[in-house]
């Protein structure tokens, strides 16, 4: 059973460009969470999605950031018009519907804005 | 904000038990204690969780005090690969909810 997959693992963008980060949850998991880790800081929750629905986006910046988890395909975290302060590691986690509520994390995408 | 307090860092000799404390004095009745670790910027890894009874799995043991205001994660025979930041997290077990990470404890296992 493959783990949570994220791609790309490393992404370099110039200021003003768009960044798209993809997350494929573990098989059988329909809950996806995105977290951000700024350099030398802890992980901060951004958004929680269940297939086609945003459940909790309380940690998402109000502008330039959006997330989706379509019926088919991976979850996407989109950052428009990136700025240097967006440089961070972005982690995705998934959990199943029933019974077990542990979250399983992917390896992360390291975004560098130049 | 995180509802837990952990020491910033700890050292442990290889092969010895590592005991990582966590204070969660404001924990409520429906909240569990979870432990995760993050090895050198990798994705966090689930270790163990518990409500009020002590728990053990293949990775670690979790000892929760009777009043539930604190707990200790025990790695029985620490290896160099256990060097990581360990996060103690209090979380309601009412379903899928986000994890609130604090600063954690940076454990260094020394040969």
Interface residues (C-beta under 8 A of the other chain):
Chain A: X4 X31 X33 X35 X42 X43 X44 X45 X48 X50 X55 X56 X59 X89 X91 X93 X95 X101 X102 X103 X104 X105 X106 X107 X108
Chain B: X34 X38 X41 X42 X43 X44 X45 X46 X49 X87 X93 X95 X96 X97 X98 X99 X100 X101 X102 X103 X104
